[in-house]
Amino acid sequence: MAKQKVVIKVTMCCPQKSRVKAMKIAATTDGVESVALKGDDKDQIELIGEGIDTVELAKCLRKHVGRADLVSVGPFKPEEKKDDKKDEKKDDKKDDKNDFVPIYYYYPPYNYGPAPCYSYEPYCRDPSCSIM
């Protein structure tokens, strides 16, 4: 079997304790060689190894930590170091080509029509009537 890279997003209620617990569960799973936290909030666990049972791992994380969703499963490709000059040139070219502007849809508010007018009328219209 070839090495695979698995990314699992875990929703954690108390992040510090849950991260440690999730890392322990992931590290003790059969076939896992390395475990790392990824993402902006450190809520994604990246696993690298051979023969990882991703479904069982996700079930175990759901049971002990919280909600766990498989983000990606694929072959592991080690990153290669390249020259800094080549990377800068490629980044400049990519920025020029990718001038993508997202489209935002606007839905106007629903028009409920004019508001109803209510008027107050006293029960007794006769001014000569007095109750004492």
C-alpha positions in Angstrom: 0.0 0.0 0.0 1.1 3.5 -0.6 1.1 6.3 1.9 -2.0 8.3 2.2 -2.8 11.7 3.6 -6.1 12.1 5.5 -7.6 15.4 6.8 -10.4 15.3 9.4 -12.2 18.4 10.7 -13.1 18.1 14.3 -15.5 20.5 16.1 -14.3 20.9 19.7 -16.2 22.3 22.6 -13.2 23.1 24.8 -10.3 23.4 22.3 -7.2 22.7 24.4 -8.4 19.5 26.1 -10.1 18.3 22.9 -7.1 18.9 20.8 -4.9 16.7 23.1 -7.5 14.0 23.2 -8.0 14.0 19.4 -4.3 13.9 18.8 -4.0 10.9 21.2 -6.8 9.0 19.5 -5.3 9.8 16.0 -1.8 8.9 17.0 -2.8 5.5 18.5 -4.7 4.4 15.3 -3.1 1.6 13.3 -1.1 2.7 10.3 -0.6 6.3 11.3 2.9 7.6 11.0 2.5 11.3 11.7 -0.2 13.6 13.1 -0.5 17.4 12.8 -3.0 20.1 13.5 -3.9 22.3 10.5 -6.4 25.1 9.7 -6.9 28.6 11.0 -8.4 27.5 14.3 -6.3 24.3 14.5 -9.5 22.3 14.1 -8.2 20.0 11.4 -6.1 16.9 12.0 -3.8 15.8 9.2 -2.7 12.2 9.3 -0.1 10.5 7.1 0.3 6.7 7.0 -0.5 3.4 5.4 -3.8 1.5 5.7 -5.6 4.0 7.9 -9.2 3.1 8.5 -10.7 6.6 8.1 -14.3 5.6 8.9 -13.4 3.9 12.2 -11.2 6.8 13.1 -14.0 9.3 12.4 -16.4 7.3 14.5 -14.0 7.1 17.4 -13.4 10.9 17.3 -17.1 11.5 17.2 -17.6 9.3 20.2 -14.8 10.8 22.4 -14.3 14.4 21.1 -17.2 15.8 19.1 -18.3 16.2 15.5 -15.7 14.8 13.1 -16.0 15.2 9.3 -13.7 13.7 6.7 -12.3 16.6 4.6 -10.0 14.7 2.2 -8.4 11.3 1.7 -5.7 11.0 -1.0 -2.2 9.9 -1.8 0.7 11.5 0.1 3.1 13.6 -1.9 6.1 14.9 0.0 6.8 18.6 -0.6 10.0 19.5 -2.4 12.1 22.5 -1.7 12.5 24.8 -4.7 14.5 27.9 -5.4 13.0 31.1 -4.0 13.4 33.0 -7.3 11.4 30.5 -9.3 8.6 30.5 -6.7 8.4 34.3 -6.8 8.1 34.3 -10.6 5.4 31.7 -10.6 3.4 33.5 -7.9 3.5 36.7 -9.9 2.2 34.9 -13.0 -0.6 33.2 -11.0 -1.7 36.5 -9.5 -2.1 38.0 -12.9 -4.2 35.1 -14.3 -6.4 34.7 -11.3 -8.4 37.9 -11.2 -11.5 36.1 -10.0 -14.3 38.3 -8.6 -17.0 36.5 -6.7 -20.6 37.1 -7.7 -22.9 38.1 -4.9 -26.6 37.7 -5.3 -28.9 40.3 -3.9 -32.4 39.5 -2.9 -34.6 42.5 -2.2 -36.7 42.4 1.0 -40.2 41.0 0.7 -42.8 43.8 0.2 -45.6 43.1 2.7 -47.7 46.0 1.4 -49.0 49.0 3.4 -49.5 48.5 7.1 -53.1 48.4 8.4 -54.5 51.4 10.1 -56.5 50.9 13.3 -58.5 53.6 15.0 -59.9 53.6 18.5 -63.6 54.4 18.9 -65.2 54.6 22.4 -68.1 52.4 23.2 -70.4 55.3 24.1 -70.7 57.9 21.3 -73.3 59.9 23.1 -71.6 62.8 25.0 -74.5 63.2 27.3 -74.0 59.8 28.7 -72.1 59.7 31.9 -71.4 56.9 34.2 -70.7 57.7 37.9 
